[in-house]
Amino acid sequence: MAHQPQIKIPATYIRGGTSKGVFFRLQDLPERCQVAGEARDKLFMRVIGSPDPYAAHIDGMGSATSSTSKCVILAKSSVPEHDVDYLYGQVSIDSAFVDWSGNCGNLSTAAGAFAIHAGLIDPSRVPQNGTCVVRIWQANIKKTIIAHVPVTDGQVQETGDFELDGVTFPAAEIVLEFIDPSDDAGEGGSMFPTGNLVDDLEVPADVVKGGTLKATMINAGIPTVFVNAEDIGYTGSELREAINTDAKALEMFEQIRIAGALRMGLIKTPEEAAKRQHTPKIAFVAGPKGYVASSGKTITAGEVDLLVRALSMGKLHHAMMGTAAVAIGTAAAIPGTLVNLAAGGGVRSAVRFGHPSGTLRVGAEASQVNGEWTVVKAIMSRSARILMEGWVRVPGDAF
């Protein structure tokens, strides 16, 4: 039986924030994968090593976590006043699909750096030394992201002393601005798709006593459902093992996610949730308290405004998704949301929250116009570093 040989595709493996993914220039992809469709999805699944019943990604570039099963395509922008178009695919680990419904805030950092590295930015806009402002069009959610990328001797500066909890080594700081990050993908086309800052979310009776749960559902950065930790039996200081080794807990969170997705208008039937694992995110919040992070570092109550734990692709995230951090910062800036109340209430332009790996500060500018809340932008700092570059190889008949 004849077998097609492997082909090689130019690719760059990059850590961005607390995630990492395989980055491609659109022009380097096989022709049939340069357009959305089955061929592109199959290619990305094979690159990552999915679907994998062993949940190990031994035969691919992924590492069998939501933070590492990611692919990115960049191209010169088709949108005026932007430098690059950035398209993100979240590859399912155990199922044969790629979720294109949202963005990865962590890899948005790497998108800015890769745009310069890959020659997608007009050379006249890249300083010899200083900061290059990269104007990114996030094609999944049709939003603008501004990346402030440090440059030394005309090249992206990757090394530095900026420390990011959840990342082992320091690197150069990249500041991200998420412009108008509210997402109108849900029902009603507003930041709060139900029209309320807090809702009584109906969930199966075996999830919580009484079958209702207080929830803040927001479209900002990424659609997110926030609930109070104490309402579901947690303190907000849990680490990954406390959730991810508990099958009953994971099923509870999935039921809350499905209920939230339905209420937000993201899906029409519960069955659709299986093909939309990336969104919405589920997060639980609590007031500040001390805990020991996964690194062994002690976080004191005085260091944080609140605690947040979030799930991605059905598992508790080891740190915090960048897009969920945008949702946290935005919700915290709006008096009356569960996030704002957990942080102590009142008007806030920034919060520092505790997550399983440590802390993160995020700022947001929110205002109320004609009774509707809007957010001008959210700001946070991350870092990015190229881990490997060259070619990724896949069997020629894989896509």
Residue pairs with C-beta under 8 A, 6 or more apart in sequence:
3 395
3 397
4 395
4 396
4 397
5 395
5 396
6 393
6 394
6 395
6 396
7 30
7 393
7 394
7 395
7 396
8 391
8 392
8 393
9 24
9 28
9 29
9 30
9 391
9 392
9 393
9 394
10 24
10 25
10 28
10 390
10 391
11 22
11 23
11 24
11 28
11 47
11 389
11 390
11 391
11 392
12 22
12 23
12 24
12 114
12 117
12 118
12 386
12 388
12 389
13 20
13 21
13 22
13 23
13 61
13 386
13 387
13 388
13 389
14 20
14 21
14 23
14 107
14 110
14 113
14 114
14 384
14 385
14 386
14 387
15 110
15 167
15 384
15 385
15 387
16 104
16 106
16 107
16 108
16 109
16 110
16 111
16 113
16 382
16 384
17 105
17 106
17 107
17 109
17 110
17 164
17 166
17 167
17 322
17 382
17 383
17 384
18 67
18 106
18 164
18 166
18 167
18 318
18 319
18 320
18 322
18 357
19 67
19 68
19 70
19 104
19 106
19 107
19 321
19 322
20 67
20 68
20 70
20 107
20 387
21 68
21 70
21 71
21 72
21 88
21 104
21 107
21 110
22 47
22 48
22 61
22 70
22 71
22 72
22 392
23 71
23 72
23 73
23 74
23 110
23 111
23 114
23 118
24 71
24 72
24 73
24 74
25 73
25 74
25 75
25 118
25 120
26 34
26 73
26 74
26 75
26 85
27 34
27 75
29 40
29 43
29 73
30 39
30 43
30 399
32 39
32 40
32 399
33 39
33 40
33 43
33 399
34 40
36 100
39 399
40 89
40 98
40 399
41 89
41 97
41 98
42 398
42 399
43 394
43 398
43 399
44 71
44 89
44 91
44 98
45 51
45 91
45 92
45 96
45 97
45 98
46 60
46 394
46 395
46 398
46 399
47 60
47 61
47 71
47 392
47 394
48 57
48 60
48 61
48 62
48 69
48 70
48 71
48 91
49 57
49 58
49 59
49 60
49 61
49 62
50 57
50 60
50 62
50 69
50 91
50 92
50 93
50 94
50 95
50 96
51 92
51 93
51 94
51 95
51 96
52 58
52 59
52 60
52 62
52 64
52 93
52 94
53 94
55 64
55 93
55 94
56 64
57 63
57 64
57 68
57 69
57 93
61 392
62 68
62 69
62 91
62 93
63 69
64 93
65 93
65 315
65 318
66 90
66 93
66 312
66 313
66 314
66 315
66 317
67 106
67 312
67 317
67 318
69 90
69 91
69 92
69 93
69 313
70 88
70 89
70 90
70 91
70 104
70 107
71 88
71 89
71 91
71 98
72 86
72 87
72 88
72 89
72 104
72 107
72 110
72 111
72 114
73 86
73 87
73 89
74 84
74 85
74 86
74 87
74 111
74 114
74 115
74 118
74 120
75 84
75 85
75 120
76 83
76 84
76 85
76 120
77 83
77 84
77 85
77 135
77 137
78 85
78 137
79 85
79 137
81 135
82 135
82 136
82 137
82 144
83 115
83 120
83 121
83 122
83 125
83 134
83 135
83 136
84 111
84 115
84 120
84 121
84 134
84 135
84 136
84 137
85 137
85 139
86 108
86 111
86 115
86 136
86 137
86 138
86 139
86 145
87 100
87 139
87 140
88 100
88 102
88 103
88 104
88 107
88 138
88 140
89 98
89 99
89 100
90 98
90 99
90 100
90 102
90 104
90 277
90 278
90 313
91 98
91 99
92 98
92 99
92 277
92 313
93 313
95 274
95 277
97 275
99 275
99 276
99 277
99 278
99 279
100 140
101 140
101 185
101 266
101 276
101 278
101 279
102 140
102 141
102 222
102 223
102 278
102 279
102 323
103 138
103 140
103 141
103 143
103 221
103 222
103 323
104 321
104 322
104 323
105 176
105 178
105 221
105 222
105 321
105 322
105 323
105 324
105 325
105 326
105 380
105 382
106 321
106 322
106 382
107 322
108 136
108 138
108 145
108 147
108 176
108 178
108 322
109 147
109 174
109 176
109 322
109 382
109 383
109 384
110 384
111 134
111 136
111 145
111 147
112 134
112 136
112 145
112 147
112 148
112 149
112 174
112 176
112 384
113 147
113 149
113 156
113 158
113 174
113 384
113 386
114 120
114 384
114 386
115 121
115 134
115 136
116 126
116 132
116 134
116 149
116 151
116 155
116 156
117 155
117 156
117 386
121 132
121 134
125 132
125 133
126 132
126 151
126 154
127 151
127 154
128 151
128 153
128 154
129 151
129 152
129 153
130 150
130 151
131 148
131 149
131 150
131 151
132 148
132 149
132 150
132 151
132 156
133 146
133 147
133 148
133 149
134 146
134 147
134 148
134 149
135 144
135 146
136 144
136 145
136 146
136 147
137 143
137 144
138 144
138 145
141 183
141 185
141 222
143 178
143 179
143 180
143 181
143 183
144 179
144 180
145 176
145 177
145 178
145 179
146 176
146 177
146 179
147 174
147 175
147 176
147 177
148 174
148 175
148 176
148 177
149 156
149 174
150 156
150 157
150 160
150 172
150 173
150 174
151 157
157 172
158 171
158 172
158 383
158 384
158 385
158 386
159 171
159 172
159 385
160 170
160 171
160 172
160 173
160 383
161 170
162 170
162 171
162 172
162 173
162 381
162 383
163 170
164 171
164 360
164 381
164 382
164 383
165 293
165 295
165 297
165 319
165 355
165 357
165 358
165 359
165 360
166 318
166 319
166 320
166 355
166 357
166 358
167 383
170 383
171 383
171 384
171 385
172 383
173 381
173 382
173 383
174 381
174 382
174 383
174 384
175 379
175 380
175 381
176 322
176 379
176 380
176 381
176 382
177 377
177 378
177 379
178 221
178 326
178 377
178 378
178 379
179 376
179 377
180 374
180 375
180 376
180 377
181 220
181 221
181 326
181 330
181 375
181 377
181 378
182 190
182 191
182 219
182 220
182 330
182 374
182 375
183 191
183 219
183 220
183 221
183 222
183 223
184 190
184 219
185 219
185 223
185 266
186 193
186 219
186 223
186 264
186 265
186 266
187 193
187 194
187 264
187 265
188 194
188 195
188 265
190 219
190 372
191 218
191 219
191 220
191 330
191 372
191 373
191 374
191 375
192 217
192 218
192 219
192 373
193 217
193 219
193 263
193 264
193 265
194 217
194 263
194 264
197 216
197 334
197 336
197 337
198 214
198 215
198 216
198 336
198 337
198 338
199 214
199 215
199 216
199 217
199 263
200 212
200 213
200 214
200 215
201 212
201 213
201 214
201 215
201 217
201 225
201 227
201 256
201 259
201 260
201 263
202 211
202 212
202 259
202 263
203 211
203 212
203 213
203 255
203 256
203 259
204 211
204 255
204 259
205 211
207 213
207 232
207 252
207 255
207 256
208 231
208 232
213 227
213 231
213 232
213 256
214 227
214 228
214 231
214 338
215 225
215 226
215 227
215 256
215 260
215 338
216 225
216 226
216 331
216 337
216 338
216 339
217 223
217 224
217 225
217 226
217 260
217 263
217 264
217 280
218 224
218 226
218 327
218 330
218 331
218 337
219 264
220 326
220 327
220 330
220 331
220 375
220 378
221 322
221 323
221 324
221 325
221 326
221 327
221 330
221 378
222 279
222 280
222 281
222 321
222 323
222 324
222 326
222 327
223 261
223 264
223 266
223 279
223 280
223 281
224 280
224 281
224 282
224 283
224 310
224 324
224 327
224 328
224 331
225 256
225 257
225 260
225 264
225 280
225 281
225 282
225 283
226 283
226 284
226 285
226 327
226 331
226 337
226 338
226 339
227 256
227 282
227 283
227 284
227 285
227 338
228 284
228 285
228 286
228 338
228 342
229 235
229 236
229 284
229 285
229 286
229 307
229 309
230 286
232 252
232 256
232 284
234 284
234 286
234 309
235 286
235 289
235 307
236 284
236 285
236 286
236 287
236 289
236 306
236 307
236 308
236 309
236 342
236 354
237 286
237 289
237 290
237 291
237 307
237 354
238 309
238 316
238 356
239 293
239 294
239 356
240 294
240 315
240 316
240 317
240 318
240 356
242 316
243 249
243 250
243 253
243 309
243 311
243 315
243 316
244 250
244 315
244 316
250 314
250 315
253 282
253 311
253 314
254 273
254 314
256 282
257 273
257 280
257 282
257 311
258 267
258 270
258 273
260 280
260 282
261 267
261 272
261 273
261 276
261 279
261 280
262 268
262 270
264 280
266 276
266 279
266 280
267 273
267 276
277 313
277 314
278 312
278 313
281 310
281 311
281 312
281 321
281 323
281 324
281 327
282 310
282 311
283 308
283 309
283 310
283 311
283 324
283 327
283 328
284 308
284 309
284 310
285 306
285 307
285 308
285 338
285 339
285 342
286 306
286 307
286 342
287 306
287 307
287 342
287 343
287 344
288 301
288 302
288 303
288 304
288 305
288 306
288 307
288 354
289 301
289 307
290 298
290 299
290 300
290 301
291 298
291 299
291 307
291 354
292 298
292 299
293 299
293 354
293 356
293 357
293 358
294 318
294 356
294 357
295 357
295 358
297 358
299 354
299 358
299 359
303 352
303 354
303 359
304 352
304 353
304 354
304 359
305 332
305 343
305 344
305 348
305 351
305 352
305 353
306 332
306 339
306 342
306 343
306 344
306 351
306 353
306 354
307 342
307 353
307 354
307 355
308 320
308 328
308 339
308 353
308 354
308 355
309 316
309 317
309 355
309 356
310 316
310 317
310 320
310 321
310 324
310 355
311 317
312 321
312 324
316 356
317 324
317 355
317 356
318 356
318 357
319 355
319 356
319 357
319 358
319 360
320 328
320 353
320 355
320 357
320 360
322 380
322 382
325 360
325 362
325 378
325 380
326 362
326 364
326 378
326 380
328 339
328 351
328 353
328 362
329 350
329 351
329 362
329 363
329 364
329 378
329 379
329 380
330 364
330 366
330 375
330 378
331 337
331 338
331 339
331 340
332 339
332 340
332 343
332 348
332 351
332 353
332 362
332 364
333 340
333 347
333 348
333 349
333 364
333 365
333 366
333 375
334 340
334 366
334 373
335 345
335 346
335 347
336 345
340 346
340 348
343 351
343 353
349 363
349 364
349 365
350 361
350 362
350 363
350 364
351 361
351 362
352 359
352 360
352 361
353 359
353 360
353 362
360 380
361 380
361 381
362 378
362 379
362 380
363 378
363 379
363 380
364 375
364 377
364 378
364 379
365 375
365 376
365 377
365 378
366 373
366 374
366 375
366 376
367 373
367 374
367 375
367 376
368 374
